[in-house]
Amino acid sequence: MHSYRQGIFRNSFEERIFDKIRRTCRWCVQFADRGYAGPLAASVFHNVETRDFHGTLSDVTTFAGPQSREIDILLEVYEPQQARLLVSCKDLMKQVQIDHVSDYEALLNALRSSAHDWMYWAMVVAQHGFQSGCEDTAKRADIALIPPVTGNVVWLKYLSSEDVAEMVQDAIKVFLLGEIFWLDASSYSAGNLYNAMFIVTREPSGMLGQTKIRKPDGRETQMEAFVDEAMAKEANKYRIPLSRRRTYIPLFDPPRVQSMDKRSKLASSPVRSVTISPATGIDFFRVRTAKGRELIADRQRAVYTPNADGSRHRLVRIDKLRVGTKIICVSEDGATTELDEVREVETLR
């Protein structure tokens, strides 16, 4: 295992995310040591220069910057294969702009072009989310976005720092105990890591119900039966706990499904993992406001509320809102903010 010079944290958010990743990495290694599908060895560093772990970047670069870059957090994996996850932490009071994600795409291109037997991915963690359009660049470069861009209503897109850290914890578990065992360089353009992180950190979409999928032989089956059959296999016996009482199940003996590829042709592809929710489901809430706004979301969403003197504002989770609470919203044209008031909070089960 390597050892690198580490710089100073820029802010408390960066330090909190580093601590969460370091603790989660340690937990994953200990989990794997108890008898897993394969060995796992990894280390975590903060504020590391690319020249220290990679050497000089390619002379042909498209990003603006020097031939060495400081990486907020570096997750370095040695087994089951050599890979580096570069983590950027953005504790901004506004959404991360597409320029930052594009900049990381260019940095990854430079690292991947002279990889020295390492594979490279990135994850951008933003306290207040991302501007529209960031997801297209992230998919193209296979960069994970935390929290995921979902296109939800503007006025309720913020999360508390605890919720963001919880999402990061889930993402690292999935990366170390799942994705790293089957990712390869072909993912760089396929967006496999982006998709895996989106699925595990997004808002839950409900129970399996009567959803049907098509097997490679063309036969249709209910999703629930398909998942049960996959989970019953010996190679798929591992259960990794996630936040919100969910469970991540990596499928080392993956079933296959039939779907359309990018050329609109039928193709067979493996299903690599399943994330299941508790049988009791996850609580959702409906919030209605005095000015006619309405949103349904699970309890991890949060909104800004002003202090009594109006000088500051703070995040309050949706399940903690009460009738009469003042909240800060964005106008319909997105140009200004305005005050609204909660009129109703209903729990949906």
C-alpha positions as CSV (number, residue, x, y, z in Angstrom):
1,M,0.0,0.0,0.0
2,H,1.1,3.5,-0.8
3,S,1.7,6.6,1.4
4,Y,1.4,10.1,0.1
5,R,1.9,13.6,1.4
6,Q,-1.4,15.0,2.5
7,G,-2.4,18.7,2.6
8,I,-4.8,20.6,4.8
9,F,-8.6,20.4,4.6
10,R,-10.2,23.4,3.0
11,N,-13.4,23.3,5.1
12,S,-15.3,21.2,7.6
13,F,-17.5,19.7,4.9
14,E,-14.5,18.2,3.1
15,E,-13.2,16.9,6.4
16,R,-16.5,15.3,7.3
17,I,-16.8,13.5,3.9
18,F,-13.2,12.3,4.3
19,D,-13.9,10.9,7.7
20,K,-17.1,9.2,6.4
21,I,-15.2,7.6,3.5
22,R,-12.3,6.5,5.7
23,R,-14.6,4.8,8.2
24,T,-16.7,3.2,5.5
25,C,-13.6,1.9,3.7
26,R,-12.4,0.3,7.0
27,W,-15.8,-1.2,7.5
28,C,-15.9,-2.7,4.0
29,V,-12.4,-4.2,4.3
30,Q,-13.4,-5.8,7.6
31,F,-16.6,-7.1,6.1
32,A,-14.7,-8.7,3.2
33,D,-12.2,-10.2,5.6
34,R,-14.9,-12.3,7.1
35,G,-15.3,-14.4,4.0
36,Y,-16.3,-12.6,0.8
37,A,-16.4,-13.2,-2.9
38,G,-12.9,-11.9,-3.2
39,P,-10.2,-10.0,-1.4
40,L,-10.4,-6.3,-0.7
41,A,-7.6,-3.9,0.1
42,A,-7.9,-0.1,0.0
43,S,-6.6,3.1,1.5
44,V,-8.0,6.7,1.8
45,F,-6.0,9.9,1.6
46,H,-6.9,13.6,1.6
47,N,-5.6,16.7,-0.3
48,V,-3.1,14.7,-2.4
49,E,-1.4,16.0,-5.5
50,T,-1.8,14.0,-8.7
51,R,2.0,14.2,-9.3
52,D,2.5,12.2,-6.1
53,F,0.3,9.2,-7.0
54,H,0.3,9.4,-10.8
55,G,3.3,11.4,-12.0
56,T,3.2,14.2,-14.6
57,L,-0.1,14.5,-16.4
58,S,-0.3,14.1,-20.1
59,D,1.2,17.0,-22.1
60,V,-2.0,17.1,-24.1
61,T,-4.7,18.3,-21.7
62,T,-7.9,20.0,-22.3
63,F,-8.5,21.4,-18.9
64,A,-7.2,24.7,-17.6
65,G,-4.6,24.2,-14.9
66,P,-1.1,23.1,-13.9
67,Q,0.4,19.7,-14.5
68,S,-0.5,18.6,-11.0
69,R,-3.9,18.9,-9.3
70,E,-4.8,18.6,-5.7
71,I,-7.5,16.0,-5.1
72,D,-9.7,16.5,-2.1
73,I,-10.0,12.8,-1.3
74,L,-8.3,9.8,-3.0
75,L,-9.7,6.3,-2.5
76,E,-7.0,3.9,-3.7
77,V,-8.0,0.2,-4.2
78,Y,-5.3,-2.5,-4.5
79,E,-7.5,-5.6,-4.5
80,P,-9.5,-7.0,-6.3
81,Q,-7.9,-4.7,-9.0
82,Q,-6.0,-1.5,-9.1
83,A,-8.3,1.5,-9.2
84,R,-8.5,5.1,-7.9
85,L,-11.6,7.0,-7.1
86,L,-11.0,10.8,-7.0
87,V,-13.5,12.6,-4.8
88,S,-14.3,16.3,-5.1
89,C,-16.1,18.0,-2.2
90,K,-18.1,21.2,-2.9
91,D,-19.7,23.0,0.1
92,L,-21.1,25.8,-2.0
93,M,-24.2,27.9,-1.2
94,K,-25.4,27.2,-4.8
95,Q,-25.5,24.3,-7.1
96,V,-22.2,23.1,-8.7
97,Q,-21.9,24.4,-12.2
98,I,-21.3,22.2,-15.2
99,D,-17.8,23.7,-15.6
100,H,-16.6,21.8,-12.6
101,V,-17.9,18.4,-13.8
102,S,-16.4,19.1,-17.3
103,D,-13.1,20.0,-15.6
104,Y,-13.1,16.7,-13.8
105,E,-13.9,14.9,-17.1
106,A,-10.8,16.5,-18.7
107,L,-8.7,15.5,-15.6
108,L,-9.9,11.9,-15.9
109,N,-9.1,11.9,-19.6
110,A,-5.5,12.9,-18.8
111,L,-5.1,10.3,-16.1
112,R,-6.7,7.6,-18.2
113,S,-4.5,8.3,-21.2
114,S,-1.4,7.4,-19.2
115,A,-2.9,5.1,-16.6
116,H,0.2,3.1,-15.6
117,D,-2.0,0.0,-15.0
118,W,-4.5,1.9,-12.8
119,M,-8.1,2.5,-13.6
120,Y,-9.6,5.9,-12.7
121,W,-13.1,7.1,-11.7
122,A,-14.4,10.2,-9.9
123,M,-17.2,11.2,-7.6
124,V,-18.3,14.8,-7.0
125,V,-20.1,15.5,-3.7
126,A,-22.0,18.7,-3.6
127,Q,-23.9,19.9,-0.5
128,H,-26.5,21.7,-2.7
129,G,-26.6,19.5,-5.8
130,F,-25.8,20.2,-9.4
131,Q,-27.0,22.5,-12.2
132,S,-29.1,21.0,-15.0
133,G,-26.8,19.5,-17.6
134,C,-24.2,18.1,-15.2
135,E,-25.6,14.6,-15.5
136,D,-24.9,14.4,-19.2
137,T,-21.3,15.2,-18.7
138,A,-21.1,12.9,-15.7
139,K,-22.6,10.0,-17.6
140,R,-20.2,10.5,-20.5
141,A,-17.1,10.4,-18.3
142,D,-18.6,7.9,-15.7
143,I,-18.4,10.4,-12.8
144,A,-20.7,9.7,-9.9
145,L,-22.7,12.7,-8.6
146,I,-23.8,12.8,-4.9
147,P,-26.6,13.7,-4.4
148,P,-27.8,12.5,-7.8
149,V,-29.4,14.9,-10.2
150,T,-33.0,13.9,-10.4
151,G,-34.8,17.0,-11.8
152,N,-37.0,17.3,-8.8
153,V,-38.8,20.5,-7.9
154,V,-36.3,23.4,-7.4
155,W,-37.6,24.5,-4.0
156,L,-37.0,21.2,-2.3
157,K,-33.8,20.0,-3.7
158,Y,-31.5,20.6,-0.7
159,L,-30.3,18.0,1.7
160,S,-28.7,18.3,5.1
161,S,-25.0,17.6,5.5
162,E,-25.8,14.4,7.4
163,D,-28.0,13.1,4.6
164,V,-25.3,13.9,2.0
165,A,-22.7,12.0,4.2
166,E,-25.1,9.1,4.5
167,M,-25.4,9.0,0.7
168,V,-21.6,9.0,0.4
169,Q,-21.4,6.1,2.8
170,D,-23.8,4.1,0.7
171,A,-21.9,4.9,-2.5
172,I,-18.6,3.8,-1.1
173,K,-20.1,0.5,0.1
174,V,-21.5,-0.2,-3.3
175,F,-18.2,0.8,-5.0
176,L,-15.9,-1.3,-2.8
177,L,-18.2,-4.4,-2.2
178,G,-19.7,-4.4,-5.7
179,E,-18.7,-2.3,-8.6
180,I,-14.9,-2.6,-8.2
181,F,-15.2,-6.4,-8.7
182,W,-16.6,-6.0,-12.3
183,L,-15.8,-2.5,-13.5
184,D,-13.3,-2.1,-16.3
185,A,-12.1,0.5,-18.7
186,S,-15.2,-0.1,-21.0
187,S,-17.2,1.7,-18.3
188,Y,-15.5,5.0,-19.0
189,S,-17.9,5.6,-21.9
190,A,-20.8,3.5,-20.7
191,G,-21.5,5.4,-17.4
192,N,-21.7,2.2,-15.3
193,L,-20.4,3.8,-12.1
194,Y,-22.6,6.9,-12.6
195,N,-25.7,4.6,-13.0
196,A,-24.8,2.4,-10.0
197,M,-24.4,5.5,-7.7
198,F,-27.5,7.1,-9.0
199,I,-29.6,4.0,-8.2
200,V,-28.3,3.5,-4.7
201,T,-28.5,7.2,-3.7
202,R,-31.7,8.3,-5.4
203,E,-35.1,8.6,-3.7
204,P,-36.7,5.1,-3.4
205,S,-39.3,4.5,-6.2
206,G,-41.5,2.0,-4.3
207,M,-42.0,-1.8,-4.3
208,L,-41.5,-4.1,-7.2
209,G,-45.2,-4.7,-7.7
210,Q,-46.2,-6.1,-11.1
211,T,-43.2,-4.8,-13.1
212,K,-42.1,-7.3,-15.7
213,I,-38.8,-7.8,-17.4
214,R,-37.7,-9.8,-20.4
215,K,-35.2,-12.6,-20.2
216,P,-32.6,-13.3,-22.9
217,D,-34.8,-16.0,-24.4
218,G,-37.6,-13.5,-24.8
219,R,-39.8,-14.8,-22.0
220,E,-41.3,-12.2,-19.6
221,T,-41.3,-12.6,-15.9
222,Q,-42.3,-10.5,-12.9
223,M,-39.5,-8.5,-11.4
224,E,-40.1,-9.9,-8.0
225,A,-39.7,-13.5,-9.1
226,F,-36.6,-12.5,-11.2
227,V,-35.0,-11.0,-8.1
228,D,-35.9,-13.9,-5.8
229,E,-34.4,-16.4,-8.2
230,A,-31.1,-14.4,-8.4
231,M,-30.9,-13.9,-4.7
232,A,-31.2,-17.6,-4.1
233,K,-28.0,-18.5,-5.8
234,E,-25.0,-19.3,-3.5
235,A,-22.7,-16.7,-5.2
236,N,-25.3,-14.0,-4.4
237,K,-25.6,-14.6,-0.7
238,Y,-23.9,-11.4,0.5
239,R,-26.1,-8.8,2.1
240,I,-24.7,-5.3,2.7
241,P,-26.7,-2.9,4.9
242,L,-27.4,0.6,3.6
243,S,-29.1,3.7,5.0
244,R,-32.9,4.0,5.2
245,R,-33.1,0.3,6.2
246,R,-32.2,-0.9,2.7
247,T,-30.0,-3.8,1.7
248,Y,-27.5,-3.9,-1.2
249,I,-27.0,-7.4,-2.8
250,P,-24.1,-7.7,-5.3
251,L,-24.8,-10.4,-7.9
252,F,-21.6,-12.3,-8.5
253,D,-23.6,-14.9,-10.5
254,P,-25.6,-12.3,-12.4
255,P,-28.8,-13.1,-14.3
256,R,-29.3,-11.5,-17.7
257,V,-32.1,-9.5,-19.2
258,Q,-33.0,-8.4,-22.7
259,S,-33.2,-4.7,-23.5
260,M,-32.5,-2.2,-26.3
261,D,-29.0,-1.0,-26.8
262,K,-28.0,2.5,-27.9
263,R,-28.6,1.5,-31.6
264,S,-32.1,0.3,-30.7
265,K,-31.2,-3.3,-31.2
266,L,-32.0,-6.1,-28.7
267,A,-29.1,-7.0,-26.5
268,S,-28.6,-9.3,-23.5
269,S,-26.9,-7.7,-20.4
270,P,-26.1,-8.9,-16.9
271,V,-27.9,-7.5,-13.8
272,R,-25.0,-6.8,-11.4
273,S,-26.8,-5.9,-8.2
274,V,-30.2,-5.4,-6.4
275,T,-31.1,-2.9,-3.7
276,I,-34.1,-3.9,-1.7
277,S,-36.2,-1.9,0.8
278,P,-37.8,-3.2,4.0
279,A,-41.1,-5.0,3.7
280,T,-42.8,-2.2,5.6
281,G,-41.7,0.3,2.9
282,I,-40.3,3.8,3.3
283,D,-42.3,6.7,4.6
284,F,-43.0,9.4,2.1
285,F,-44.4,12.9,2.9
286,R,-46.7,15.3,1.0
287,V,-46.0,18.9,1.7
288,R,-48.5,21.7,0.7
289,T,-47.8,25.4,1.1
290,A,-49.8,28.6,1.3
291,K,-48.8,29.6,-2.3
292,G,-49.9,26.3,-3.8
293,R,-46.6,24.4,-3.9
294,E,-46.8,20.6,-3.4
295,L,-44.2,18.0,-3.3
296,I,-44.0,14.3,-2.4
297,A,-40.6,13.0,-1.1
298,D,-39.1,10.7,1.4
299,R,-37.8,11.9,4.7
300,Q,-34.2,12.6,3.6
301,R,-35.2,15.8,1.7
302,A,-34.8,19.1,3.4
303,V,-35.8,22.8,2.9
304,Y,-34.3,26.1,4.0
305,T,-36.1,27.9,6.8
306,P,-35.2,31.4,8.0
307,N,-34.3,32.3,11.6
308,A,-36.6,34.6,13.5
309,D,-34.4,37.7,12.8
310,G,-34.1,36.7,9.1
311,S,-30.3,37.1,9.2
312,R,-29.5,33.4,8.6
313,H,-31.2,30.3,7.3
314,R,-30.9,26.6,8.1
315,L,-31.9,23.3,6.6
316,V,-34.8,21.4,8.1
317,R,-35.7,17.8,7.1
318,I,-39.1,17.3,5.5
319,D,-40.3,15.0,8.3
320,K,-39.5,17.7,10.8
321,L,-41.6,20.4,9.2
322,R,-44.7,21.7,11.0
323,V,-47.8,23.6,9.9
324,G,-46.9,27.3,9.9
325,T,-43.2,26.8,9.3
326,K,-41.7,29.5,7.0
327,I,-39.7,28.1,4.2
328,I,-37.4,29.7,1.6
329,C,-38.5,28.9,-2.0
330,V,-37.4,29.7,-5.5
331,S,-39.7,31.7,-7.8
332,E,-41.2,30.0,-10.9
333,D,-38.7,31.7,-13.2
334,G,-35.8,30.6,-10.9
335,A,-34.6,34.2,-10.6
336,T,-35.4,35.1,-7.0
337,T,-36.2,33.6,-3.7
338,E,-39.4,34.1,-1.7
339,L,-41.0,33.1,1.6
340,D,-43.7,30.5,1.7
341,E,-45.5,28.8,4.5
342,V,-46.3,25.1,5.2
343,R,-50.0,24.5,5.3
344,E,-50.0,20.7,5.5
345,V,-47.6,17.8,6.0
346,E,-49.1,14.4,5.4
347,T,-47.3,11.1,5.9
348,L,-47.9,8.6,3.1
349,R,-47.4,4.9,3.9
